[in-house]
Amino acid sequence: MDVKQVLGTGRRARKAAVLGVALVTGLAAGEAISMRTGVAAEADAGLLRMAQADPMRGLGRTSNFDEEPSIDDLARSRTRTDRILDGTQAEAGKWPSMAAIFIQRQGEKPFNFCGGTVISERWILTAAHCAAAMKKQSNASFFIREGTNDLNGGSKNDVQVAEIVAHPDYDGSRTLNDVALLRLSGTAKSPRQSLASGPLMGQLVVPDRKGTVIGFGATSEGGDASAQLMQVDVPVVKQNRCQEVYGNDRITNANYCAGYDKGGKDSCQGDSGGPMFVPGRNGEFLQVGVVSWGKGCGRPNLPGVYASVGHFERWIRERVSDADFQAQPGPEKPVVAGTEQALGSVTQGAQTTDKPSQNAQVKVEIVQGLRLKVGQFLDIRVISSVSGRLALFNQDSNGRSYQIFPSKGMPSGQENGAIARIDAGRLLGVPSAKQRQQGFRFQVTPPVGPNRLIALVLPERVKVDDVLGRYADGSDIPNLDQMLAELVDREVRTRGIQAVKVEAPTDRAVSEFEYEIVQ
């Protein structure tokens, strides 16, 4: 493939294989088993009140209050920054797709009552019981807050909710099919969360495999919520054990359990609709669950229940065409065994670690989506939970590989294009806003077919400028496996002698983004 890089405003061009695109410049309730939400229905006689009539229903994950908490109670509870049932505070950039759902009533201060994840620019994935509560609220509007780990400050983006779409088979009496989608009136700025496909769920959600739950919910049963985003690691529970606890009619293929027999660690009220993640093959987090319900919070032998994301893949895809469902690599995808082996060396142990929340994370995606037309302009964005050296590569449908970033054709701070740094928690655009103003753009070119982006973040201590400088001109990388292996080898040699076994890759990360070029 001959890819053209157009320089300046003229038409002089030189060969520069970049991405499979042309880099163009010069362009302009009581002891009830209950849901894990903090919303109170009050005079609307919403679902919270139903817990009084039916001990198996309700909209408060815990209910050790003399009365159901009022909206004022829940709003005041936003002041604590405590632990979420023995969890830890999430690092900036670790969970960039997390969204908090707020209610706004006339004359009252808005507050967060449920969680969700950005799965497209216009769509949030959450729980159906959150959606049911929203629909029962009168004289209220809703918005999501994204791009922040701190609900009380920091950089954030609020977007109004335009439409509430609960799963048509949601059964509130048994809390089955507990998923919903919120359509936004504006555009979310956060990266879309990658979801586990149906077939992949069976490989990721297995007994004793640790996953991570995050949220702004209560930090103790019946206690205060957290203004800071919290995370906790919990193991998947055997399905038959979960059914023994809650009943076969409530635990089906549509959900699963996670938690410790001894209790202590769990999601809680206010966390409803939020995600549960499990590390994928290279340690990248895939969403496998939606926080649904459970009896109390962190009680012994009473695990939390999560809606199974992969079970609802078809329903989600029908409404969100660019939802990013991940599956195991197939023969039609541009995946080379040697490349996977090299990338796996970077994040060795990330998939099976006992503390997955400690894994460093980098997220890369194309803003315009998963399917790109030839001639279309595109933007790449990357966010990392650790600072370090960033390298971006692309493999096209013919197996050809290119280095996208750093690039001499699109300055990264040094003339040779070798230095490329990313700061923890800061979204990096490629091209950046400044580079776009200067006229740098990526344009999609043939061949059509599947492609994938690879993002690699290495610690600052690793000296790789010479390696990344070799192909900063956009020329073909003859052997990406070999180049990645060299980068990995240099990183490994800087680790030194470890007195204690490293349980998770905390300072380095890998991410992939699969997309398709079409005519």
N, C-alpha and C positions, 0 to 999 in steps of 0.2 A: 504494500500500500504506500503510495506517495502522498504524503501529507504536506500541505503548504502552510507556511507561516508568513502572513502578509505583514510587511513592516511599514510603519508610518501611515500616511494617508495615500501613498502611491500604490502602484500595483506590482512593484518589484517583489519577487518572492524567492525564497530559497527552501530547500528540503529541510524539514524539521519534524520528525515523527513524534507527535505529542498526543497521547491518550487515544488516538483514533479520532481525533478532532483537529481542527485547524486553530492555532493560536493566532487570533486576528487583532491587530492594533489599528488605531485611527478611527474607531467607532464611538460614535457617541453612546329495758323493762324488767323488775324483780329478778328472779333466777331464770328468766326466759332465755332460751337459746335465741340469739338475736344477731342482726346484721351489724357490721362494724362501721356504722356511720354515727356522726354526732348531731344530725339534724333533728329538731323537735317539731312535731306537727302542731302542737298546742291546740288552739281553738278549731283548727281545720279538721280535727279528728283524724289525723293522718295515720300512717302505719305504725308509728310508735305506740299510739293508744291501743292498737290491736293486741299488743303484747299482754294487756291486762285481761283480755278475753281468751286469748289462745297462748299458752305458755311456750309454744314453739314458733311464735312469730314475733316480729318487732323490728324496730329500726334503731336500736341502740346496742352496740356490741356488748356492753355491760349495763346493768341497771341497779346499782347498789345505792341509788338515791331514794329518799323517802317518796319523792315524786319524780316524774320524768323531768329531765333538765329542760329549762326554758331556753329560748334563744339567747337571752341575756346571760344566762349561766355559761352557755357554750362560748359566747363571744368573750367573756371575761377569762375563760380558760386558755385563751390564746397567748397568755403572758409567760407561761412557763417554757423553759428550754431544757427540760429534764430528759432522762432516758425514755425510750419506748420499750418497756418490758425487757430491760437488760440489753438494749441495743446501743449503738454508737451513732454519733453525728456523722452525717454523710459529707464527704469531701466535695468541694466545688468541681464540677465537670464530670462527676461519677455517674449521675443519673440525669442527663440533660433533657430527657423527654417527659419527666415527671410534671404533672399538672395538678393544681389544687382547684377544686370547684367551690365557688363562693355563692352565697345567696345575698341578694340585696333587696331589702324591704324599705318602703318609703319612710324616711325619718329615722332609720336605724343604721347602725354601723354594719357593713357587710362582714361575714365571717365564712371561713372554710369549714365544710362539713363532710366532704368526700374527696377522694383522689381519682386520678385517671392518668392516662398516658397519651401523648401526641402520636398518632399513627399516620397522620397526613396533615397537610397544611390546614385543612378545614374540619378535621375529625378528631375526637377524643374517645378513647375506649375506657369504659367505666362499668359499674355494676348496675343491673336492672333495678335493684331495690333502691339505689340512689335516684335513678330516673323516676321510679314510682313516687318517691317522696317529693321530687321536684314538681311532678305533675299535680300533686295534691296541694301544693302551696298556692294561695291566692294572693294577688297584689304583690307579686315578687318577680324579680328578674334574676338571672344567673350569669355568671361569667367565670372564666378559668384564668388562673394566674400561672404563668409558665416562666421558665428561665431563671428560677431562683431557688436557693436552699433556705432562704429566710423570708418568711411571709411578712415580717414587719419592716423589712428594709432591703437594701441592695437593688441591683438592676433586675427589673421584672417587666413582664408584658401581660396586660389584661385584655382578654378578648371576650365579647359577649356571646352567649349561647343562643343560637337561632332556632334550633330544632332538637327535640329529645326523642330518640328512637330506641325503645326497649325491645329486646328480643320478643317476637310474637308468641313464643311458647313459654315465656317466663311464668313460673308457678310460684306465687308469693306464699302459698300455704306450705310448700316444701322447700322453697328457695332454690328451685331448679332453673337451669338456663339463665343464670344470673349475670347476663352481660347486656350492655347497652352502648349506644353510640350517641355522642353529642355533636351536632353540626354547628360550626362556628360561623358568626356573621362576618368575621374578619379572618386574617391569616395568622396562623401560629408561626413563630420564628424559630422554634426549637427543632432539632432533628427528629425525624420520625423514628419511633421505637421499632426495632426488629422483633417480629413475633415468631414463635415456633409453630411450624406447620403440623397438621395432624399426624403424619407418619413420624415426624421427629419427636413428638411428645413422648412416644413409647420408649425412646432411647434416652431422653433427658429426665423425665419424671419417673424415677425408679426408687424403690424403697431405700431409705437412708441417704440418698443423694441430697447434698445440702443446696439450698437455694436461699436467695436474699429477698426479704420483704422490706419495702420502704413506705414512709408516709409521715404525715404531720399529725397523726392521731394521738389518742390518750397515751400517757406514759405509765399508767397503772389502771387497773380495773376500777372504773368509776371515778378516775382521777382527771388531772389536767392534761390538756393537749400540749403539743410542742409547736412553737413557732419555727423551729429549726427542723429541716428534713432529717429524719432518723432512719437507720437501717438495722436489720437484725437477721442473722442466719439461722435457718431452721431446716430440719431434715424432712424429706417426704415420708409419709406413713403408708404402710401397706394398705391397699384398698380394702381387703377383707377386714382388717383391724378397724379402719375408719367406719365401715359398715356396721361392725359390732357396736361401736360407740353411738352412732347416730341413726342407724337403720338403713336397710337396703333401699327403701323408697326415697331416701334423701341423698344417698351417695350412689351415683351412677357414673356412666362414662362422661357425663357433663361436668364432673367436679372431682376433686381429690382432697386429701388432708395433708397437713404438714405441721410439725411441732414435736416437742420432746415429751416422753412419757412422764418425766418429772415436772414438766411445765416450766414456767419462769421466763421463757422467751416466746414472743407471739406478736401478732398484730392486734390492734384494739380498736375501740370506738373512734371514729374519725378517719380510719384507714380504709374504709370500704371503697371499692372501686379502684384502689391503687394496685400496683403490679407486684407479682412475684417473679423473680428472675432465676435462671439457672445458666451457668457458663456453657457456651457452645464449644466447638472443637478447638478454637484458638483462644478460649477464655473470654470472648466477647459475650455480653449478657443478652440472652433472648428471653422475652417475656413468655412465661408458660402459664401464668395464673392471674386471676383477678380476685382481690380480697373480697370474700363473700360473707361468711357468717361463722359462728361458733358459740359455744357456751362459756360465758365469761371470757377472761383474757389470761392466757398463760397458766391455766389450771392444770394440775396433773391429770394425765390420761384423757384430756379433752382438747384435742388439737384443733387448729383453725381449718376452715374449709375454704377452698379456692375454686372458682370457676375455671375450667380447662380451656385455655385460649385456642389450642389446636382443634378442639371439638367443634368450634364455631367458625372455623376458617372459611367455609363456603359462604355463610351468612355475612361475615364481615367483608369478604371480597366482593360480594354482590353490591355492596353499598360504598365501599372504599376501594376503588379499583387499583390505587397505587399503595395499598397496604403492603408492607415488606414482610412477607412470610418466608422464613428460611427453611430450606430442606437440605438433606444430605446431598453433596455434589453428585451429579449424574454424568453420563458420558457426553451429554449435549452441552455441558458447561465447561468453560475454559479453565479447568483446574488441572494442574500438573502435580504429580505425586511428589516430585522433588521440592517444589515450591511449598507444598503443604508441610513437608517434613521440616524444612527450614523455618517456616513460621511457627510450627509447633515447638521448635527448640527455644524460641523466644519466650513462650508462655507455658513452658513445661510445668505440669502440676496445677495449672489454673482450673482445669475442668473438674478435678476430683478433690480439690483442696477442702479442708475442713472449715475454712473461713473464706468463702468466696467473696464476701463484701470487701476483703482487703485487696482483691485483684485490681491492678491499675486498669483503666479503661480508656480507649480512644475510639471515637465514632467518626466515620467518614460517610458522606453521602452526596449525591447530586440533588441540588435543590429542586430541579425541574421534574424529578421523578424517576421511575424505573424503566420507562420506555422513551427513547429519544429519537427524533426524526433527523435524517440527514439534512444538514443545513441549519439545524436549530442551534441557538446559543445556549450555553449552560454555565452553571456556577457550582463549584464544589465548596463544601464547608466541612470543617474538622473541629472537634472539641476533644480535649484530653483531660483526664483527672490528674495527670502528672506533667511537669515541665520537662522538656528534653528536646532532642534532635528529631525532627520530623522528616520522613521521606514518603512520597506518594508515587506509586507505580500503577501501570495499567497493563492488562493482558486482553488482547482482542480475540475474536472468534477464530482467527488463523493461528493463534498461539504466539503472536508477536508481542513483545513487551517493551514498554517505554517508561522513562522517568518523567513524571509530571512536575514534581516539586522536590527539591529546588531546581530552578531552571534559569539559564542565562537569558532566555528570551523574555522572562518575566521576573524582574529583579527581586531578590529576597534579602537585600541588604548588603550583598557583596558582589563585586563585578563578575567573579567566576561562578556565581550562583550556588556555591557549595554550602553556604551556611543557611540553614532553615530551622528556626526555633519555634516551638509552640509553648505557650504559657498555660499552666493548669487553670481550667475553668473559663478560659477566654475562647470564644468562638472565632475560628480563623477562616476567613474566606479566601478562596483561590479561584480567580484573582481577588485580591483585597479590594475594599472600597476605593482606596487611593489608586490602585492599579487600574481599576475600571474607569476611573476618571481620566486616567492617562490613555485610555483607549484599548487596554488589553482585554480580550475576550476569547473564550474557547468556542469553537464551532464544530459540530459533529460532521464527520466525514465517513465514507465507506471504509471497510466492508460492513455490511449489515450482519447482525447476529449477536450472540451473547458476549458480554464483556464483564470485567470485574476490576474495581479499584482496590488497591491494597495500601493501607496506611500502617506505617511502622514508626513507633516512638521509642527512642533509646535514651538512656540517661546521658546527661551532659558530660560525664566522665569519659564516655566512649569517643575516641578520635576516629571519625569517619569522613572528614571533609574530602580527603583525596578520593575515596570510593564514590561518594555522591557527586563529585566533580567530573567523573569520567563521562557521564551520560547526561550532564546538565544542558547539553546542546540539543536535546531531543532526539538524538540518534537511537537506532535500535539497540536494545540490550541483547546481545547474542545468547546469553545464558543467565536468565533471572535467578534460577536456582543457585547457581554458583555465586552470584553477587549477594543474594540474601544470606547464603551460608557464610560468606566472608564478613558481612555486617554482624551476623550472630556470633561468629567466632571472636570477633573483637570485643563484643559486649561480654561474652562469657569470661574472657581473660581478665576483665576488669573487676570481676566479682570478688576475687581474692578467696582466702580460706574462710569458710563459714563455720563458726563455732556451734551454731544452731541451725538446724535444717530450715531452709526457706520454704514456708508452707504455701506461699502464693507469690506470683510476680508482682511486686508492689511498685516497681519503678520503671517498668517497660510494658508495652502493650501493642497489640496487633488488631486491626479491623479490616473487614472486607465489605465491599458493596457491589452486588451483582446487578447489572442492568442490561438492557437490550437496545441495539440500534436497529431502527426500521426505516424503510423508504418513506 
